[in-house]
Amino acid sequence: AGRAGYERMISDDCRLAERLFREAEAHPELEAHSLGLSIATFRYVPDELRAGVGEPEVEAALNDLNRALQARLEGAGEVFVSNAVVDGRYLLRACIVNFRTDLHDVCAIPHIVAREGREASAASASRGFS
């Protein structure tokens, strides 16, 4: 690949992470948090909790929900995101480093996360944790 090839691949990864961040920012069920190099962080915030963002009990519920969501995503194998805790908030962390990751993959992530987030939210609500 050479130096120019590696520079291009790293630059591509950074652009894809920026696109993911913008897609998360625009998605009504996601809250984009940070972007750095090829890493974007965000979290799932269902409508019923959105008005309480920042309140300690809502933040605790969102942390639990996103922790369950991250485990659910990992178990399903459709997309892999790790996590980061920033200012007490449990965030989903996507780090784009695979040269095979493309724009289609990145644009699918918010939809997959929201779909699985709705399922995780419904599961926690049925157990009495909303």
Secondary structure, DSSP 8 states (H G I E B T S, - for coil): -HHHHHHHHHHHHHHHHHHHHHHHHH-TTEEEEEEETTEEEEEE--HHHHTTTTSHHHHHHHHHHHHHHHHHHHHH-S---EEEEETTEEEEEEE---TT--HHHHHHHHHHHHHHHHHHHHHHHHTT--
